[in-house]
Amino acid sequence: MTALERAARDRTPEIRLPAAGNVRVTLLDAFGLTCDGSSLSLPMSVQRLVAFVALHAHPVLRPYVAGSLWPDTTDERASANLRSVLWRLHRAGLRVIEATDQQLRLRADVAVGLREGEPVARRTLDDDRAGGLDLDPWLLSRDLLPDWYDDWALVERECFRQFRLRALDTLCDQLTRTGRLREALEAGLCSMAAEPLRESAHRALIRVHLADGNACEAIRQYRLCRRLLRERLGIEPSDRMKELIGAVTATETML
């Protein structure tokens, strides 16, 4: 450890965390780290490191971690920053990250909230017939670290956003086909709330209303979609949308 790192260490107040227990990392809505159900307060530098490593299910190389977390500095300085943050985390007595000379990875016994709904959501997308009917839409209703604006966080957030919205649309259609209309409506509303300009979410909701015999609600949903697309994007609904709503009304002028 260099003299500069030792000086920074000496100025840093000790983080007093439990030494053992059930540890859980939360990445949806906001970062959180809990031990035995108790929330732990961590400096932002430690939060960023834990979050970055937790987002990777496999070991990541130390230079990659350092360069991603400190992109605006030299490789040497970034590596020194990484060592300093790892020291602060380990000094707390909570071994969240396993570190070798080359790699970092989250301990296998640390739970990551982001991963709870992911396997079922992937089954939903892989099997369009009924792959994930037991998926709780609430698990896919929240954004990943919405208040973080690091480049790596922006990329991860958008990837997860696209994944969860496609899964919600597919789940809505699956539930509609199996007659579980209340749950289908919930999934569709979660998708639309996340992105009101996404036409596929509106189409999924219209199919729910039609399956439930609610032509009025289907037309209302179409009108909402059309108004949002016109006002926000200056475009009309797609032909696919118009064909769908055409099952309710014979002429477009009636809408």
N, C-alpha and C positions, 0 to 999 in steps of 0.2 A: 504494500500500500504506500502510495507516494505521500510526501509531506502535505500536499494540497488536499488529498483525500482524508488524511488524518485530521487536518484542521476542520474540514467540513463535518467529519464525524463528531468531533468534539463539540461543535456548535449545534448539533442536532439533538433535540430532546429524545430520550428513550421512549420507544413505543412499548407500552406494557400490555401484552396480550396473553391469553391463556396458553399454556404450554401444550395442552392436549385437548382432545374432544372431537366432536363431529364438526368438520369445517365445511362451509358452503360458500361458493362464490356466486353472486347474482350479477347478471349483465344486462337484464331487461329493465327498461324504465330508468334505472340508475345503477351505478356500481354499488355493490354491497359485499361485505365479508362477515360471516357470522361464525361463531364457535359455540356449540351447544345451545343454539338459539339466541345468543347474545350478539348484538351488532358491535362490530369493532371499528374504531376510528383510525384511519390510516392516512399518512401524507399522500398528496396527489402523485408524487413520483412512484410510490409503492403501489398505489392503485393501478397506475398505467402499466406497470410491469406485470402485476398479477393478471390483469385483464387481458393483456396481449398474449401471455403464455396460455391462459385458460381458453382462449379462442382457438388454439391449435390442439388437436387431439393427438398429435405426434410430437416427438422432440424437435426443438428448433435450435439452429446454430446460434451461438452467442453473438457473432458479428452481425447476423441478420436481425436479431432482437435489438442490439445496440443501435444499428443503423436506422431501424424503423422508428425507435423511440426518440432518438436524438439525430434527426436527419440534417440539421443545420450546423453541425460541428464536425470536427475531424474524427477519423476513425479511432484515433488514440484517445481523444477526449470522450467520445461516446462509450468506448469500452471502460474507461475509468468511471464514468457515470453509472454504468451498469453494475460494476463491482461495488460501488458505494451503496446503491439501492439494495442489492442482494445482501450486503452486510447489515443494513438497517432492518431488513425483513428477518434475517436469521437471528439478529441480536434480540429481537422481540420474543424469541423462543417458540415461534409457530413456524414449523417447517412446511410451508405451502408449496414451495418450488424445489424440485430436485435439480441440483446443478453439478455438472462435471466441467472439466477444462474446456470442452467443446460445445456442450449442449445444455439446454434448459428444458424442463418439462414440468407440468403440474403433477403433484403427487397423485397416485392412483386412487387414494381414499378421499380425495377432495371432490365434493359434488359440485357440479356446474349447472345452475338453473336453466341455462340456455338449452341444454341437451335433453331436458325432460321430454319435451314433445317432439323433438326432431326425428327420432326413429319412426314414430307412428306417422308423422307428416310425410316422411319419405315414402312410406308404404302407400299412403294416400295417392301420391303422385305416380308411383310405380305401377299400382294396380287401380286403374280408373273405375273398375267395377264396384269394389267395396273394400278397398285396402285399409282404410283407416277410420271406420265408423265409430271407433271408441276414442277418437281424438277429441280432447276438450278444446274448443275454439279459443278459449281464454288464453291458452298457452301460446297462441300465435297472434295475439291481439296487441302486443307491445313491441316497441322499437328497441333496437340494440343500442345502448349507451347514447340516448338521443341528445345529450348536452355536450358530447365530446366532439371536437372538430379536428383532431389529429388526422392526417391523411389516411393512415391505416384504419382508423375507426370509421371514417366516412366510407371507405371501400367495404369493410365488413358489414356495416349497417345496411348499405344498399343491397348487398348480396343476400343478407338475411331477409330484408324487406321483400325482395322479389320472390324469394323462396316461400315465405309465409303467406303472401297474398295468393300465389298460385295454389298453394295447399288449401287455403280457405275456400277459394272458388271451387276447386275439385271436390272438397268435402261437402260443400253446399249441394252440389249436383248429386253426389252419391246419396246423401241423406234424403233428398227430394225423391229420387228414384225408389228408395226403400220405404217411402211413406212417413218418414220421421220429420215432419214438416216444421215442428217447433224448433228442433235442433238445427234444421237446415236454415231457417230464418235467422237464427242466432249467428251461424257461421257466415251467412251472406252479409249481415249487418256489420259484423266485425271487419270483413273485407272492405265494404264500402266506406266505413268510418275511417279506415286507414288511408284510403285514397279515393275520394269522391269522384274523381275524373276518370276512373278506370271503368270502361264500359262493361268489361266481363263481369264485374261484381254486380252491376245493375241487371245484366241479362240473367245471372244466376238467381237474383231475387225475383225477377219477373217469372221465372219458371216455378219458383216456390209458390207464388201467389196463384198462378194458373193451376198448379196441382191441387191447391186448396180451394179452388172454385171462386177465388176473389178477383174477378175481372177488373173491378174498380181499382183495387190496389195495384194490379199489374199496369194499368194505364197510368195511374199516378206515378209509379216508379219510372215508367218510360218518359213521362213529361219532365220529371225531375232530372233525369239523365240528359234529355235533350236541352233543357235550359242551362244546365251546368256546362255542357260542351259548347253551346253557342256563346255564352257569356264569358267563359274563361279561355276557350281555345279558338273560338270563331269557326267551329266545324259542326257538321250535322252527325247524328248517329249513323252507324254503319248499316249497310244493306242487311247484314245478319240480324241486327237489332230490329229493323223495320219488318223483316220477315217473321221474327218471333212475335212481335206485338200484333202482326197482321192476323194471327190466329184469334184475336179478340174482336177486332174491328175490321170491317170490310174495306174501308177507304181511309187513306191517310188524313183526309180533311176532317174527319170526325175526331181526331186526336187533339 
